[in-house]
Amino acid sequence: MTAPTKDALVLFMPSGRRGRFALGTPVLDAARSLGVYIESVCGGRGICGRCQIQVAEGQFAKHAITSSHDHLSAFSETEARYVAKRGELAEQRRLSCSALIQGDLVVDVPQDVQINRQIVRKRAETRAIERDPATQLCYVEVEEPDMEKPLGDADRLLKALADQWHFDAPRIDFALLPKLQGVLREGAWKVTAAVNVGPSGAEVIALWPGLHNFACGIAVDIGSTTIACHLSSLLSGRTLASAGAPNPQIRFGEDLMSRVSYVMMNPQGREAMTDAVRDAIGVLIGKVCAEAGIAADDIVDCVFVGNPIMHHLFLGIDPTELGGAPFALTISDALHLRASDLDLPVNAGARVYTLPCIAGHVGADSAGATLSEGPHRGDDITLLVDVGTNAEIVLGNKDRLVAASSPTGPAFEGAEISGGQRAAPGAIERVRIDRETLEPRIKVIGCDEWSDDPSFAENTEGVGVTGICGSGIIEVIGEMFLAGIINADGVIDGAFAAKSDRIVATGRTFSYVLWRGDDARHAQDILILQTDVRAIQLAKAALYAGTRLLMDRLGIDHVDRIRLAGAFGNYIDPKYAMVIGLVPDCPLDKIAGVGNAAGTGARMALLNKGYRHEIEDLVRRIEKIETALEPRFQEHFVNAMAFPNKTELFPNLAAEVTLPVPQESTGSRATGDGRRRRGRAARRASA
């Protein structure tokens, strides 16, 4: 008879940190032991309410966890006392200081109770956009009722719009009819109509008495990791406010395929994720309205972009078919919808426009980024890459564009890295390693000084050094390679242990001690393990292999310029992106981060309906390549596992940095055939 399990596996989201804990351990204690930030200012007495957590329900195949609310202890007297005194504890929330682990759990740390929360770096990029919105305000004077002219009030309103604004056969949203007569009489037959010009013509979608000279729209980029919302004036084109938040779907799975798997294995999975993302967008709408000092009723147009799975889940569409070949989209064309159909807290008549998707895993976000960066408007061969959990790649110029996606996974976001975390105060974002002593210098988010500055300790007192985020991971791997700590095959060379105590044995391999924790502040050591290097190798090789396939399709061996899109792409140092072989060789001054290009494309479509026609036409002309079906993917992947690449030269990079002379590792305990290991990795990545 099998002995009962004495401990449980607990996974914390969105950090992705996990561990096994004895049954009866308070969730707060488990979080602290893993370095997961949960605020508790009352010392665990159940008074402050800042330590709230929520359990994700269902089966999480990727993590081999079946999580349930029943895997926590029953609601405690402490929690009941907190509710009685405060009168607030959202449904399904628990206090982690009182809730005890009774079984396997996926624990979500809600963003609204975190002070040390993730920094969402998806600001609105400065861009002059010619204004010609799909929804415009039209002030009209309507002829009063006359018994000799038995036209209805709505008919006379539409006639006034046709006569005074030259709309061809305008229509009116049925939802406006019940209140139309009241608005006309309140305005003494002078009203302002919001008129949306869509595929079926002009339609009145909102109505105000008298002169109403203010209308807004929102452009929203739904990323798998973060959501960004930009509020713009439709009259001036100015961005009034922006807000961002982590995508709450992270608790259902870090990467896209994990979320598809969750939908497949849990009957209510799709509804839960749709509700989560719509609720988060609703909160962001409230934030931008509060910041700009406007009413949500003034929002009359909305534009959304997102990768195909985010696109489907936001719209309430089952994404299951995107989980396997042939990766069929339910719909790829642009959509024109009513905001009320999506339960968005904006004007009841507001319209929603979603940009078209390019292919099964190249979505409306890539369409938005392409619209923003315009490779189709010039002669230069441009590589546009949105680096995320699923990298989306567009390559070409005005003559021809090709697109693909590559399964990079969440390593670049900090997940699946031993000391990894998302971008938040205390996360290491910059790294330099001395070539002689192998001593590191770091910078963390929330502090302007490097770690060798005398004021560093004082200035990080409040945030500490808590982990390493994506840009830091790229730089530390690049620096370790340039310093010779890891060889071209990605093996940490144990021979360097004789030179520096930063190189330490970890089981059968070696690790690099990037940061030594301060016992006084209970900070943990941050190490770069051999498994961390492998995770980055797998991610960057998948992206590079996808890029190389597109280059093969165009018959080219170099690109003229590279644009790194997305919040993460904007913070990557181009030099280190090339050092690790994330992107092809290119002059460094031709590589640039372009920030939230998808969000910029969404704002362009919001403020000028001509861009909607441009991207709809362009998407039909982009050639789509499915990397999983390309026979050369594995060949390119295996070559790209090396730093920077096993077979391709990087002359532009070599002109900027001194690349190590290729050599075999002499001190690593790593065993096994590296080529065989990389071959297996390539097969996994292309599956």
Secondary structure, 3 states (H helix, E strand, C coil): CCCCCCEEEEEEECCCCEEEEECCCEHHHHHHHHCCCCCCCCCCCCCCCCCEEEECCEEEHHHCEEECHHHECCCCHHHHHHHHHHCCCCCCEEECCCCEECCCEEEECCHHHCCCCCCCCCCCCCCCCCCECCEEEEEEECCCCECCECCCHHHHHHHHHHHHHCCCCCEECHHHHHHHHHHHHHCCCEEEEEEEEECCEEEEEEEEECCCCCCEEEEEEECCCEEEEEEEECCCCCEEEEEEEECHHHHHCCCHHHHHHHHHHCCCHHHHHHHHHHHHHHHHHHHHHHHHCCCHHHEEEEEEEECHHHHHHHHCCCCHHHHCCCCCCCCCCCEEEEHHHHCCCCCCCCEEEECCCCECCECHHHHHHHHHHCHHHCCCCEEEEECCCCEEEEEECCCCEEEEEECCCCHHHCCCCCCECCCCCCEEEEEEECCCCCCEEEEECCCCCCCCCCCHHHHCCCCCCCEECHHHHHHHHHHHHHCCCECCCCCECHHHHHCCCCEEEECCEEEEEEECCCHHHCCCCEEECHHHHHHHHHHHHHHHHHHHHHHHHHCCCCCCEEEEEHHHHCCCCHHHHHHCCCCCCCCHHHEEECCCHHHHHHHHHHHEHHHHHHHHHHHHHCEECCHHHCCCHHHHHHHHCCCCCCCCCCHHHHCCCCCCCCCCCCCCCCCCCHHHHHHHHHHHHHC
